[in-house]
Amino acid sequence: MQTISKSKLKANMLEVFHQIEMSGEELIVTHHNKPVFRIIPIRQGKNVDELFAPWRGQVAYHVDIDEPTQAEWPDP
């Protein structure tokens, strides 16, 4: 994890932000050598299609998956 002083960040903010965006690593901002801020890039999550792509076409249903079963809905 890298650190940078507030004064160096102020002087090079756009460049530093670009580096964080490209590397994906967080940055600690210091003031008199004491950590005061943490800059963390926002990571975009995968959408449903990307997440389940490896399993597409691999699952076979032998019953209606929308129909409740007795195990799920026991008699009161």
C-alpha positions in Angstrom: 0.0 0.0 0.0 1.4 3.3 -1.0 1.3 6.6 0.9 1.5 10.2 -0.1 1.5 13.5 1.8 -1.4 15.9 1.5 0.9 18.5 -0.1 2.2 16.1 -2.7 -1.3 14.9 -3.5 -2.5 18.5 -3.9 0.3 19.3 -6.3 -0.2 16.1 -8.4 -3.8 15.2 -7.8 -4.9 14.4 -11.4 -1.8 12.2 -12.0 -2.2 10.4 -8.7 -5.9 9.7 -9.4 -5.1 8.4 -12.8 -2.4 6.0 -11.3 -5.0 4.8 -8.8 -7.6 4.2 -11.5 -5.1 2.3 -13.6 -3.5 0.2 -10.9 -6.7 -0.4 -8.8 -4.6 -0.1 -5.6 -5.6 2.1 -2.7 -3.6 5.0 -1.4 -3.1 6.4 2.1 -2.9 10.2 2.4 -0.8 11.4 5.3 -0.5 14.7 7.2 2.8 15.1 9.2 3.4 11.3 8.6 0.1 10.4 10.2 -2.5 8.6 8.0 -5.6 10.8 7.6 -7.4 9.5 4.4 -7.6 6.4 2.4 -8.4 6.7 -1.3 -9.9 3.5 -2.7 -10.9 3.1 -6.4 -14.4 1.9 -7.1 -14.4 -1.5 -8.6 -17.2 -2.3 -11.0 -18.8 -5.7 -10.2 -19.6 -8.2 -12.8 -23.1 -8.3 -14.2 -25.2 -11.5 -14.0 -24.3 -12.6 -17.5 -20.6 -12.3 -16.8 -20.9 -13.9 -13.4 -22.7 -17.0 -14.5 -21.2 -17.4 -18.0 -19.1 -20.4 -17.1 -22.2 -22.4 -16.1 -24.5 -21.3 -18.9 -26.0 -24.4 -20.5 -24.6 -26.7 -17.7 -27.7 -26.9 -15.5 -30.6 -29.2 -16.3 -34.0 -28.9 -14.5 -36.1 -32.0 -14.2 -39.0 -30.3 -12.4 -40.7 -27.0 -12.6 -38.4 -24.8 -10.5 -41.2 -22.3 -9.8 -43.5 -24.8 -8.2 -43.2 -25.0 -4.4 -42.7 -28.4 -2.8 -44.2 -29.8 0.4 -40.7 -29.6 2.0 -40.7 -25.9 1.4 -44.3 -25.3 2.6 -45.1 -27.7 5.5 -48.7 -28.0 6.7 -49.4 -25.8 9.8 
